[in-house]
């Protein structure tokens, strides 16, 4: 997201993108889990390396989900503030006209 205040559509589009990314990352982790389970059942030659890969991905925050959550908190707070200010201006304008 850029420095401008996001619109509701911007937030929805970004949320959809983040969910698609999260789904893909979960599919990768599920594939790794299946590979670990299969490897463990057939001698376990690569189990340690696969587990190390999962740990590395977890340590690096590869999914970016925490960063996305922080972005949405910031963006939605800015959107809520902008919307509240807009409503206050509308009310004040209506009171002045009355």
C-alpha positions in Angstrom: 0.0 0.0 0.0 1.2 3.5 -0.7 1.3 6.5 1.5 -2.1 7.7 0.6 -5.2 6.8 2.7 -6.6 3.6 1.2 -10.2 3.3 0.0 -12.4 0.4 1.1 -11.8 -1.2 -2.3 -8.0 -0.8 -1.9 -8.3 -2.6 1.5 -10.5 -5.3 0.1 -8.2 -5.9 -2.9 -5.1 -6.1 -0.7 -6.9 -8.5 1.7 -7.8 -10.7 -1.2 -4.2 -10.7 -2.4 -2.9 -11.5 1.1 -5.4 -14.4 1.5 -4.3 -15.9 -1.9 -0.7 -15.6 -0.8 -1.5 -17.2 2.6 -3.3 -20.1 0.9 -0.3 -20.7 -1.4 2.0 -20.7 1.6 -0.2 -23.2 3.5 -0.2 -25.4 0.4 3.6 -25.4 0.4 3.8 -26.2 4.1 1.3 -29.0 3.7 3.4 -30.4 0.9 6.5 -30.2 3.1 4.6 -31.9 6.0 3.6 -34.7 3.6 7.2 -35.1 2.4 8.5 -35.3 6.0 5.8 -37.9 6.8 6.7 -39.9 3.7 10.4 -39.6 4.3 10.1 -40.6 7.9 8.1 -43.7 6.8 10.8 -44.7 4.3 14.0 -44.5 6.3 14.0 -40.8 7.1 17.1 -39.9 5.0 15.9 -36.3 4.4 13.7 -35.7 7.4 16.2 -33.5 9.3 16.8 -31.4 6.2 13.1 -31.0 5.5 12.4 -30.1 9.2 15.3 -27.6 9.1 13.7 -26.0 6.0 10.4 -25.7 7.8 12.1 -24.1 10.7 14.0 -21.7 8.4 10.8 -20.6 6.7 9.1 -20.1 10.0 12.0 -18.1 11.4 12.1 -15.8 8.4 8.4 -15.1 8.4 8.2 -16.2 4.8 4.5 -15.9 4.6 4.6 -12.2 5.4 1.3 -12.6 7.3 2.5 -10.7 10.3 3.6 -7.7 8.2 0.2 -7.8 6.3 -1.7 -7.8 9.6 0.3 -4.7 10.7 -0.4 -3.0 7.4 -4.1 -3.7 7.6 -4.2 -2.4 11.2 -2.5 0.8 10.1 -4.6 1.2 7.0 -7.9 0.5 8.7 -7.1 2.9 11.5 -6.3 5.6 8.9 -9.4 4.8 6.9 -11.6 4.9 10.1 -10.1 8.3 11.1 -10.6 9.7 7.6 -14.2 8.4 7.5 -15.0 9.9 10.9 -13.5 13.2 9.9 -15.6 13.2 6.7 -18.7 12.4 8.7 -17.9 15.3 11.2 -17.5 17.7 8.3 -20.8 16.6 6.8 -22.6 17.0 10.2 -21.1 20.4 10.7 -22.0 21.5 7.2 -25.6 20.3 7.7 -25.8 22.2 11.1 -24.5 25.4 9.5 -27.0 25.2 6.7 -29.9 24.6 9.1 
